[in-house]
Amino acid sequence: MNVLIEMVQNLTNPDWIMQYGGLYLVTFIVFAETGLFVGFFLPGDTLLFITGMIIANTLSPMATPVLNLLYWVLLISAAGIVGNYIGYWFGRKSGDMLFQRKDSWIFKKRHLYQAKEFYEKKGGGAIVLARFLPIVRTFAPIIAGVVGMDKKKFSFYNIVGSFAWVGSIVSAGFLLGDNPWVQQNLEKIILLIVVVTTAPVIIKALSGRKKPMNVATIIAEVKEEQTKENKH
């Protein structure tokens, strides 16, 4: 437990990241956040921005910075794609059981409700947009699996969403990474990223339903939304 706490506390420290696994550690964390529901608390957006900064400030004798950037964007995006596939598969196999499961310190049903409501509003596009929302991005593919979203359609949104998320944030960190002001104010930038990305989730949690619906109603509503979307 102490090791886990230490890791989470240091995930915004570029030097610590490079010392303990480097960007391969980032790749694994992105996979865990998108593929394992227990990884919903991991700071994916912040890590991606820091990844871009690390790439910009790392001199590689094997490749130019741009090729290095492309390599890591492809690898981390692939990790996010595989993670979402696992979430989708998990939703197909045990989605109903998740809605019936009791809350614990690592699992809260309200996260499923938030993802479900987001899916209802955005349809298949929720798989893309959810990438940019902490917590929701972990549970959106599970919801897609619960309602039986078409695999080809899910694959399209999954791939597009992962490349859009990873590519945009890592590139932003890469372009700003060697800026002296950014390097000196990294903590403030990280705080800004956290506020911007978590604000919609917090607002939704505070304004959401106080009384959860039963499992059958949840699944029926989402399937109805999906049917409407398919007709259009």
N, C-alpha and C positions, 0 to 999 in steps of 0.2 A: 504493500500500500504506500509506504514511504517513497519507494522508487517511482511509483506512478505520480504521486503528488509533486515530486521533484521535477519530473519530466514536464508536466503541465506548466509548472511555474517557469520553466526555462525555454519553452517553445517560442518565445518572442525574442530570444537572445541568439543572434546569428552566430556568435563564437561558440556557444554551447551546441548549437545544431551541427556545426561543422566538426566539432570534436566527437559527437556521438552519432555517427552515421551519415552526416552530411545531408545532401538532398535526397538520398535514398530513404532516409528517415522521413522526410517530408512526403515522399511518394507513398510510403506505408501509411502514414497518418491520414492522407487524403483517402486512401482506400478504406481505412477503418471508419472514418467519419461518414462516408457515403455507403458503406456496405455492412457495417455492424451497428445495430441500433444503440449499443452501449457507447458508441463513439460520438454521439450527438454533441457532447460538450467540447469537443476539440476545436481549436481556433483556425479553421481552414482558410478563411479569407486573409487573416493576418499572416499566416504561414506562407501563403502564395505570394503576397507582397514582399515579404522578407526573402523568399526564394529568388525573386527577380533582382533584388539588391545584391544578394550573394553572387549571382551569375555575373552581374555587371562589374563586380569588384574582384572576381576570380580570374586570374590569368591562367589559361589552359594552353600548354604547348601543343596539344593535339588538335585544337580547333579555334576558330575565331569566336569572339563573344556571341555573335549572332547565331552561328551554328550551334554553339553551346546552349543558347536560349531555346532554339528549335528542338534540340534533343530533349531537354527537360520538359518543355511544354508537351511534347508528344508522349513522353513516359508518364508524367503525372496525369495527363488527360486519360491515358489508357487505364491508369489505376482507378480514376473516378468512374470510368465506364464499367469496368469489371465490378467495382463496388456497388453501383446501381443495379447491375444484373443480379447480384446476390440478394440485394434488398427486394427486387421484383420477384425472384424465385421464392424467397422466404415468405412474401406476402401471398403468393399463390398456394403455398403449402400449409401455412399456419396463420393466415390473416385473422380468421374468426377467433382463434384462440388468443391472439394478442389483445383483441378488444375485450375479451372476458378476463384477461389476466389482472391480478391485483397490482396496485402501485407498489413500487419499491424505490430505494434510493437511486437506482440507475434506470428505472423505467417508470414513465408517467403517461397514463392514457391520454392526458390532455394534449400531448404532442401528436398523437394519432388524430385527434379531433381537429387540431390546427391544420395538419396536412390534408385531412379530408375536406375541410371547408375551402382550403386553398385550391385543391384539385377541382372542386365543384365550380368555382368561379373561373378558373383558367383552362379547364379541360386538359388535353394532352400537353399544351404549352406549359402547364405547371411543372412538368419534368425539367424544362429548360429554366424557367424563372426560379424554381425552387433552389437551383444551384447557388443562387446569390443570397439565400436566406438561411442563416444558421438554424439548426434543429429541423426545420421544414425539409431541407435537402436530404436529411437522413431518412425521413419517414415518407416522403412523397413516392419513391419507387415501391415501397411496401404497399401503400394504398393502391397504386397502379396494379400491383399483383393481386391484391384482394379482390378488386372488381373485374379482373380478367382482361385488362387492356391488351389489345392485339400486340403480339410480340414484335412484328415488323414496325408498327407505329411507335412502340416504346423504344425500340432500338434507334430509330431515327432521332427522336427527341433526346434520348440518352446521349448519343454521340455528339449531336450539335450542342447540347447543354454543357457537356463536359469541356469541350474545346473552347466554347465561348467563355465559360467561367475561368478556367485555368489560363487560357491565352490572354484574356484582358487584364487580369489582376497581376499575373507574373510579368507581363510586358510593361505594365505601369511601374512596377517595382524596378524593372530593368532600366527603363528610361530615366527614372529619378534616382536610381541607386548610387550614382557617383556624384550626386549633387551634395555639396558640403552642408547646406541647410537641412536637407532631408536626413543626412547622417547624424547631425547634431540634435535633431528633434524627432528621432525615431519613436520615442515613447509617446509623444503627442500625436503623431500620425497613427500609431497603433490604436491609441484610445479613440481617435476619430473614426477609424475603420470599424472598431467594435460598436461604437454608438450608431453609426449609419446602418450597419448590417443587422444589428439586433433590435433597433427601435421598432420596426414593423412587427416583429415577433412579439415583443413585450406589449405593444399596444393591442395587438390581436388577443393576446392572452388575458389582458385586463378587461377587454370588452366582449369576450366570447361568452358562450353559454355557461351558465353556472350549474345547470343540471344536465349531465351527459345523457345521450340517447342510447337506446339499447342496440345491440350489435346488428340485428336484422334490419332495423330502420336505417342505420348508418350505411350499410352495404346497399340497401335498396335505393336510397337517395343518390348515392354516387353512381350506381349503374344506370339510373334514370338520366342523370346528367350526361353520362357517356353515350347513351343511346341517342339523346338529342344532338350531341356533338357529331356523331357518326352520320346522322341524317343530313346534317348541314354540309 
